[in-house]
Amino acid sequence: MNNRISAASIAAAIGVCVAYAGPAQAEEKAHQSVADDDGALCLTFGPQSPRDISKVDGINPVVFGLAPPRTEMELCNIHTHTNAEHKGPGYSVFVSDGEHGGYACNETGSLSEAELEPLEGEFHGVAPGDTIEVHWVHTTCTAEPGPGLGSCVPEGCENPVLRVEAQTFLVVNDRDALDFMDMVSVKHGGGYFQPGVIPSNTGTPVVYLGSTTGPSYNQSQCSPAKVTWSVRPQCAKVDIATVHEWAEMGNVFEEDHSHGVRQLVTAPELLSSID
């Protein structure tokens, strides 16, 4: 693949996700390392995401430099997926192998009745007891926060470097849980747009080289984007009322629903090695 990737080509490729329709418990199917259900592995691409962050092996030959720290990049987009796209020590409960599948937080089955009490709201696809994976997307382009990942690769920015900070949350009806609004707020400091708060007590982030995600990709249909991921290994609880508030108040990202997932990439040929 040509190493020179234009903003337009990435924006077209890192496209759209669909609304979440609700989890269904299922046994995890065995993944093959030689081919995906849709055909042969897309071996001409760089390393892919999401992955099991507890496993470090990968043999994809494409190597690129890590993105700068997020504090030296522009926050360009925030969005959520239901359930977790990655698999980690704190979110290893398999939900299903569909675009509304992925992984749930390990504590899901032990929530109290109060934490699971339904609450009406406007952020579609998220209810108490759900797991969401939040992505704070950063870019080296001169960019402002906006809707879609296209905001991260504006016209005229060639070869953008992307970083995604990821945190998985267990959504509960509890006002003492984390305030989602704190985490999706946007501030401007040090010359860059930055997120308000990203939890710092959910374990040391696993940093690896990968791609963009979303249900339009699988092990046969790969993403061309090169992304540095920083994925926290443990879940945190977030208050459902504040998740709904994000949509009800309106946000610069125009997010009003939680997106589907790309199934876990397991073929070593499509994974980078984690140091």
N, C-alpha and C positions, 0 to 999 in steps of 0.2 A: 504494500500500500504506500502511496506517495506520502512522505512525511510532512509535506506542506498542506495543512488543513485550513481551509478558509472558514471564517465565521459563518457564512451562509450554509456551507456543507454540514458543519456541526449542528447548527440550529435546526436544519432539516432532519438530521439523523437522531437527535436526542429528544425527540418529539413528545408524544402525549401519553397520558395514562387514562384509565377509565375509572368510573365510580365503583366503589366497593359495595358488594351485595350481601356480605355476611359470611362468617366462618362456618365450615362444616368439618367435623372431626373425621379424620381418615388416617389409615396407616400410611407411613411414608414408603413410596415405591423405591425400588433399587434403581440407582442412577448408573448409567454406563459411561465409561470414559472414552469410548470410541465413536459413539454417535448419539445424537438426540433423537427424540421421537419423530422430528420433522426431517431427518436426513443426516448428512455428514456434518462433522464439526467444521465450524468456520475458522480454519487454521491459518488463514492469511491475515487475521486480525491480531491486535495486541491483547494483553490480559484483560479479562472480563470480570464483571461484578453482577450480583452479590456472591458471597462465598461464606463458608464456615470459617470464622475468624480464629477458631481454636486450632486449625490445621495450617501449617506453614508451608507445606510442599506445593510446588508448582513448577512447570517446565516450559512455560511460554517463553520464547526467545526474545520477545520485544521488550526492551528496557528503555526507560526514559527517566529524566531527573524528577525527584520529588518536588512538589509545589512548595513555594515559600510558606512560612507560617501564616495562618489565617489573618493575623493582625497586620500583615503586610499585603493583603489582598482585599478586593472589594466584595462585600456581601451582595450578591445579585439576586438570589432567590431562596425562598423557604417553602417547602411543601412536605406533605406527609404521605406515608403508605400504610395501608392496613392489610395485612399484619406486618411483622418484620420481614424485610427482604433478606437480610443477613441472618445467619444462625450464630448464636454466641452462647457463652456459658450461662447467662441469665435469661435467655430466650431460645430454648431448644425444643419446645413443644410443637411438633409438626401439625399443621392445620389441614392443608390439602395441597395438591399439585396443580391447582388452577390459578388463574390470574387474581383470584381473591383468596389465595391460600397463603403460603409462607409459614412463619413461625410465631408462636405466642409466648409471652413471658411465663416463666416457670411458676409464678405465684397465681396464675389465672384461676386455677381450681380451688384455691383456698381463700378467696375473697368473701367478705361478710355480706349478709343480705343488704345492709345499709350501703355498702360500697357499690352494690349492683342495682340499687334503686334507679329505675328509669328516670330520665330527665329530658324534657322536650328541648330541642335546640335546632340550630340552623346549619351546623357543620355536618353535612350528610355523610353517612357511612361510618360514623363513630358513635358508639354507645358505651355505657359502663360495662367493664369486663373485656373490652377490646384492647388489642395491642396495636400501637402505631409506631412506625419508625420515622423520625423527623430528620430531614436533610437540610442543612444549612449550606448552600452552594456559594463558593467564592471563586473569583476570577482575577487574572492579572490584567484583563482588559480595563479600559476606562469605561466603567459601567455604573448604572444606578439600579437599586432594587426594583424589580418589576415582575410581571407575570411570565411564567414559563421559563424553561432553561434557555430559550433564545435571548433572554435578557442578559445572559452571561457571556454571549458572543455577539456583540453588536457589530453592525456593518463597519468594515474597515479594520477590524482587529484580526490580524493573521496569527495563526498558531497560538491561540490562547492557552494558558495554563489554568487548569481547574482543580479545585480542592473541595471535597465534601466532608463536612463534619456530621457524624450520624449518632443519634441517641434514640434508643428504644424505650417507649413508655407503656405502662399499664394504666389504662384510663379507668378512673373510679369516681364515684359520686361522694366526694369528701373534700370539704372546703379547706381541710388542713393539708391536703396534698399540694404538690407544686402548682404554681400559677402559670398556665401556658402563655398568658399574655406577656409575662416577664421574658420568656424565652424566644418569642417571635417578634418582640419589639426591635426596632432598628435605631441605632445611634450613629453619630458621625464623630469619630475620634481618631487622632493620629493621622489624619488625612485620608481615612478610608471609612466607608460604610461598614458597620459591624453589628453583630447580633447583641441583644441586651444581655442574656445569660444563657450559657450552655452548662449543664450540670458538670461539676468537677469531682463528684464523689461516687461515680459509677465505674470506677476502675480505670487503669491506664489504657488510653486508646490504642487499638491495633492499627498501625499505619501500613498501607500496602498500595501497590499500583494496580489500577483496574480501569473500569469504564463507567459510563452512565448505565442506568437500570430502567425498570419499567416493563410492563407486560408485553410490549411489542417485540422484545428480544428474547432469545433462548440460546441454546448451544449450537444451533444451526444458523441463526440470524443474530449476528453480533453487532455491538455498538462500536463505531470507529473512534469515539472520543477517548482521550487519554486523561485519566483522573487519578489524583492522589486521594485516597480514602483515609479517614481517621474515625474509627468505629469503636465506640465504648462498649465494654463487654457485659455490663449489668443493666437491668431495667430500673426505672424509677417510676413512681406513681404520680400521675398528673390529674388534676381536678377537671371533670367533664364540663362543668359550668364555664370554666375559662377557655376550654377548647371551643365550645359553641360561641363564646363571646367574640373570638377572633373573626368568625364569619359574620356574626350579626352586626358588628361594628364596621365591617369592611376592612380590607387590607390592601396594601400596595401590590401584593402578589396575586390578587383576585382569586384567592383560594376559597372555595366554598364546599369542597368535598375532599375526602381522603382517597388516594389513588390505589390502583392495583399493584401487584408485585411481579417482578421477574423471578422465576424460580431459581433456586440455588444453582450456581455453576459449580460442577464437581469434577469435570474432566481436567486432569493435570495439564493437558496441552493448552488449556484456556486460562490457566491461573499463573500468576506471578509467584515467585518464591518470597516468603516473608522472612526478613532477617531477624 
